[in-house]
Amino acid sequence: MRVLHVATNHPWTDNRVHYRECTSLACAGYDVTLIAATADHAVPGPSPVKLVIVPRHRLRWRMLIAPGRAVLESVKRHAHIVHLHDPELVFAIPVLRILGMKVIFDAHEDYRVSFLSWLHQPWHRRAILSVLGRVIVFLGGLATHVIAATETIAVRYPTRRVSILHNYPPLSRLAESSTPIHQRSKTVIYIGGFSDARGIHQMIDATHHALWPSDWTLVVAGPGSGNLRTELSNTISHPRVRYLGLLPPQEARALLDDARVGLCVFQDTAAHRDALPTKVFEYLEAGLPVIVSNFPLWRTLFNQCGTFVNQESSMEIARAVAAYDQDARLLETHATKAHHLAITQFNWEHEVTCLLDVYQMIARKHQPHQHPHHPLGKANLASESSSPGN
């Protein structure tokens, strides 16, 4: 059964798109092709997924060319299921449905609020973004099925045609194979895209505070805007900050294995309050205590293994790091509970069943009715009759 994933903004190295969803489907017996954006300093390695890497364009150009590309590639490749990952691709959904294809829209964010969370936007642009967010949610709801990354996102879509697929990381090792927390480097790590809204300035400012332990280092790895990258690069001479840029997954994983604390102090926006950042679950899987924003949902999820701070206060961040430095028992307890939560709850192995169930349900219940001469006609119906996962 031919499956086409399209992600014109996400790079082909994206963990959720490529290494979790596409790889899991390919291992389950689907013929999976991924069209995704180029990734800086990354070279494709062995993968069960067929990769088509395309240039990454600015949003206005993606809005113009991405939906057409999705339609053309879907027809060209005789795709049975088309799985779309970026908001600009929703404009292809009505056309794909008219052509008789089964379409999954993967809602990574709550687009009705995430666009409004962009800081420093004038009121007229915020009004346009508000309308655009509603249009994207409406068109996304026209898909055969919607996969939502969180419960908050799911409520935007038709109840009978939405499933929740949390973006938890796969378990990469057994608990006993990890380095004991007290034998790791005295580093606080932040991995992922960084911005004003994600608290990059508060993180850096915390390292300058008197409460920050003098022998601890903040390590930042990930993409950001040009100005922020320059600002971070200028801190290299500061002994408490290391900026490593965008790293391959294996190198990022090695950093997690050697760190003592994970950091995520997203600022208080409507999009962040109910978000489930992948990075925090990767911290847990690496056995790291976490210092995170004091959001109600996060307090519920991470109360056994984290310290909650006012995300605007560099002093509170520094104080939390100092507490882990000074209290060996607290560090050990939170590290143990973090990894236990990853093994028992927050992992991809618990989520992948949902993904496979959605695909099998679509294949079973939504048989296409097409003209024999259509590129997805009788010749392809036979291949859809068998169970794809067997």
C-alpha positions in Angstrom: 0.0 0.0 0.0 1.6 3.2 -1.2 1.8 6.1 1.4 3.0 9.6 0.6 4.0 11.9 3.5 4.5 15.6 2.5 6.2 18.1 4.8 7.3 21.1 2.9 8.4 23.1 6.0 9.6 20.3 8.2 13.1 19.0 7.3 13.5 15.4 6.3 15.4 14.8 9.6 12.2 15.7 11.6 11.8 13.2 14.4 8.0 13.0 14.4 7.6 12.9 10.6 10.5 10.7 9.5 12.0 8.8 12.3 8.7 8.0 14.1 5.7 8.0 11.8 7.2 7.2 8.4 9.7 4.7 9.7 7.1 2.9 11.9 4.8 2.6 8.8 7.6 1.3 6.6 8.5 -1.3 9.2 4.8 -2.3 9.3 4.9 -3.1 5.6 3.7 0.1 3.9 5.5 1.5 0.9 6.4 4.9 2.3 7.7 8.0 0.5 8.5 11.2 2.3 8.7 14.6 0.5 10.3 17.0 3.0 12.5 20.1 3.1 16.3 20.1 3.1 18.1 20.0 6.4 21.4 21.9 7.0 24.5 19.8 7.4 22.6 16.5 7.2 23.3 13.6 4.9 20.6 10.9 4.4 21.6 7.6 5.8 20.0 4.1 5.6 16.3 4.3 6.0 13.3 2.2 5.1 11.6 5.4 3.9 12.0 6.7 0.3 13.2 10.3 0.6 12.5 13.2 -1.8 14.3 16.3 -0.5 13.1 19.6 -1.7 14.2 23.2 -1.1 12.7 25.1 1.8 10.9 28.3 0.8 9.5 31.2 2.7 5.9 31.0 3.9 4.4 33.0 1.1 6.0 30.8 -1.5 5.0 27.6 0.3 1.4 28.8 0.4 1.6 29.2 -3.4 3.5 26.1 -4.5 3.2 23.5 -1.7 -0.5 22.5 -2.2 0.0 22.0 -6.0 3.1 20.0 -5.4 1.3 17.7 -3.0 -1.5 17.1 -5.5 0.9 16.5 -8.4 3.2 14.1 -6.4 0.2 12.2 -5.1 -1.1 11.5 -8.6 2.3 10.9 -10.0 3.1 8.3 -7.3 -0.3 6.7 -7.3 -0.6 7.2 -3.6 -3.3 5.3 -1.7 -2.9 7.5 1.4 -1.6 11.0 1.5 -0.4 12.3 4.9 0.1 16.1 5.1 2.2 17.7 7.9 2.2 21.4 7.3 -0.6 24.0 7.5 -0.1 25.4 4.0 -0.8 21.9 2.6 -4.4 21.9 3.8 -5.3 23.8 0.6 -4.6 20.6 -1.3 -7.1 18.5 0.8 -10.3 19.3 -1.2 -8.6 18.5 -4.5 -7.1 15.3 -3.2 -10.5 14.2 -1.8 -12.2 15.0 -5.2 -9.6 12.8 -6.9 -10.7 10.0 -4.6 -7.6 9.8 -2.4 -7.6 9.2 1.3 -6.0 12.1 3.2 -4.6 12.4 6.7 -3.9 15.8 8.1 -1.3 15.8 10.9 -2.1 18.7 13.2 1.1 19.4 15.0 -0.2 22.7 16.5 -3.4 24.4 17.4 -3.3 26.8 14.5 -6.1 29.0 15.8 -3.9 30.1 18.6 -0.3 29.4 17.5 -0.3 32.1 14.9 -1.5 34.6 17.4 1.4 33.7 19.7 4.0 35.2 17.3 5.4 38.1 19.2 5.8 41.7 17.9 3.1 41.4 15.2 1.1 44.5 14.4 -2.7 44.3 14.9 -3.6 44.0 11.2 -1.3 41.1 10.7 -2.7 39.4 13.9 -6.2 39.8 12.4 -5.1 38.2 9.2 -3.4 35.4 11.1 -6.5 34.8 13.1 -8.6 34.3 10.0 -5.9 32.1 8.4 -5.7 29.9 11.5 -9.5 29.3 11.3 -9.3 28.5 7.6 -6.5 26.0 8.2 -8.5 24.2 10.9 -11.6 24.1 8.7 -9.8 22.7 5.7 -7.8 20.3 7.8 -11.1 19.0 9.1 -12.1 18.0 5.6 -9.4 15.3 5.6 -10.4 11.6 5.8 -8.8 11.6 9.2 -7.0 14.0 11.5 -4.1 13.1 13.7 -3.6 15.6 16.5 -0.4 15.9 18.6 -2.3 16.8 21.8 -5.8 16.6 23.3 -6.1 20.4 23.1 -5.5 20.3 19.4 -7.9 17.4 18.8 -10.9 19.4 20.1 -10.7 21.6 17.0 -11.6 18.8 14.7 -14.6 16.4 14.1 -14.7 14.0 17.0 -15.3 10.9 14.9 -12.4 11.6 12.6 -9.6 12.6 14.9 -7.0 10.6 16.8 -4.4 11.7 19.3 -0.8 10.7 18.6 1.5 12.2 21.2 5.0 13.2 20.1 6.8 11.0 22.6 10.3 9.8 21.8 11.2 6.1 21.2 13.0 4.2 23.9 16.6 4.0 22.7 18.0 2.1 25.6 17.3 0.2 28.8 17.3 2.0 32.1 20.4 0.3 33.4 22.5 1.3 30.4 22.4 5.0 31.1 25.3 6.8 32.8 24.6 7.5 36.5 23.5 11.1 36.9 26.3 12.1 39.2 28.9 10.9 36.7 27.7 13.2 34.0 29.0 16.7 33.1 27.6 19.6 35.1 25.6 20.9 32.2 22.1 22.2 31.7 20.9 21.4 28.2 18.3 23.0 25.9 17.8 21.2 22.5 15.5 22.5 19.8 14.4 25.6 18.0 15.0 28.7 20.1 13.3 32.1 20.1 12.2 34.9 22.3 8.9 33.1 22.9 10.9 30.0 23.9 12.8 31.8 26.6 16.3 31.9 25.1 17.1 35.3 26.7 15.9 34.1 30.2 18.1 31.0 29.8 21.2 33.0 28.9 20.6 35.6 31.6 20.3 32.9 34.2 23.9 31.9 33.6 25.0 35.4 34.6 23.1 35.4 37.8 24.9 35.1 41.1 22.9 32.0 42.1 24.1 30.0 39.0 26.7 27.5 40.1 30.1 28.6 38.8 31.1 25.2 37.5 27.9 24.5 35.5 27.4 25.2 31.8 24.4 25.9 29.7 24.5 24.0 26.4 22.1 25.2 23.6 21.8 23.2 20.4 19.2 23.9 17.7 18.1 26.3 15.0 17.0 29.9 15.5 16.8 33.2 13.6 19.9 34.9 12.3 20.0 37.6 14.9 19.6 35.1 17.8 22.2 32.8 16.3 24.6 35.7 16.2 23.8 36.7 19.7 24.4 33.2 21.0 27.6 32.9 19.0 28.9 36.0 20.7 28.5 34.3 24.1 31.0 31.6 23.2 33.7 33.4 25.1 31.5 33.2 28.2 32.6 30.1 30.2 29.0 29.2 31.2 27.4 29.1 27.8 28.0 26.8 24.8 26.1 27.2 21.5 26.5 24.2 19.2 24.0 25.0 16.4 21.9 22.5 14.7 23.2 18.9 15.3 22.4 15.5 13.8 20.2 13.4 15.9 23.0 11.1 17.1 25.1 14.0 18.3 22.1 15.6 20.1 21.4 12.3 21.8 25.0 12.1 23.0 24.6 15.6 24.6 21.6 14.4 26.4 23.4 11.3 27.7 26.1 13.5 29.2 23.9 16.3 30.7 22.5 16.5 34.3 19.4 18.7 33.8 17.1 19.5 30.9 15.7 23.0 30.5 12.5 24.2 28.8 11.1 27.7 29.9 8.7 28.5 27.1 7.0 31.9 27.7 3.4 32.1 28.7 1.4 32.1 25.4 -1.9 30.4 24.5 0.0 28.0 22.3 2.5 27.1 24.9 0.3 26.5 27.9 -1.1 23.2 26.6 1.9 22.2 24.5 3.8 19.0 24.9 7.3 19.8 23.8 9.1 16.8 22.4 12.4 18.0 24.0 11.0 17.6 27.5 10.1 13.9 26.9 13.5 13.4 25.4 15.0 14.8 28.6 13.0 12.3 30.6 14.0 9.4 28.4 17.7 10.4 28.9 17.1 10.3 32.7 17.3 14.1 33.2 15.5 16.1 35.9 13.8 19.0 34.2 13.4 22.7 34.9 10.3 23.9 33.1 7.7 26.6 33.0 5.1 26.7 35.7 2.1 25.8 33.5 -0.7 23.8 35.1 -0.6 21.0 32.5 3.2 20.7 32.9 2.9 20.6 36.7 0.5 17.6 36.3 2.8 15.7 33.9 6.2 16.4 35.4 5.6 16.9 39.1 7.6 13.8 40.1 10.7 14.7 38.2 10.9 18.5 37.7 11.3 21.9 39.2 8.8 24.6 38.1 9.9 28.2 37.7 8.4 31.5 36.6 9.5 31.3 33.0 10.2 35.1 32.9 12.6 35.0 35.8 16.3 34.2 35.2 16.8 34.3 38.9 14.4 31.4 39.5 16.0 29.4 36.7 19.5 29.9 38.3 18.1 29.0 41.7 16.7 25.7 40.3 20.0 24.8 38.8 21.7 25.6 42.2 19.3 23.3 44.0 20.2 20.4 41.8 23.9 21.2 42.3 23.6 21.4 46.1 21.1 18.6 46.7 22.5 15.3 45.4 19.5 13.4 46.7 17.0 15.6 44.8 19.0 15.2 41.6 19.1 11.4 42.0 15.4 11.1 42.8 14.2 13.3 40.0 16.6 11.6 37.5 15.3 8.1 38.5 11.6 9.2 38.3 12.2 10.9 35.0 13.4 7.8 33.3 10.8 5.7 34.9 8.0 7.9 33.5 9.6 7.6 30.0 9.7 3.8 30.2 6.2 3.4 31.6 4.2 6.2 29.9 5.9 8.8 27.7 7.3 6.8 24.8 6.6 6.2 21.1 6.1 2.4 21.7 2.9 3.2 23.5 1.8 5.6 20.7 2.6 3.7 17.5 -0.4 1.4 17.8 -2.7 4.4 17.4 -0.9 5.3 14.2 -1.2 1.8 12.7 -4.8 1.6 13.8 -5.7 4.8 11.9 -4.1 3.5 8.7 -5.8 0.1 8.9 -9.1 1.8 9.7 -8.8 4.1 6.6 -7.8 1.2 4.4 -10.7 -0.9 5.6 -13.5 1.6 5.7 -12.7 4.1 2.9 -12.5 2.3 -0.3 -12.2 4.6 -3.3 -14.8 4.7 -6.1 -12.8 5.7 -9.2 -13.0 5.3 -12.9 -11.0 2.4 -14.2 -8.8 4.7 -16.3 -8.0 7.1 -13.3 -4.4 6.7 -12.1 -5.7 5.4 -8.8 -8.3 3.1 -10.4 -8.8 -0.7 -10.7 -5.1 -1.5 -11.0 -4.5 -0.1 -7.5 -7.7 -1.4 -5.8 -6.4 -4.9 -5.6 -3.4 -3.8 -3.6 -5.7 -2.1 -1.1 -7.7 -5.2 -0.4 -5.0 -6.8 1.7 -4.2 -5.8 5.3 -1.2 -3.4 5.0 0.3 -4.3 8.3 0.6 -8.0 7.7 
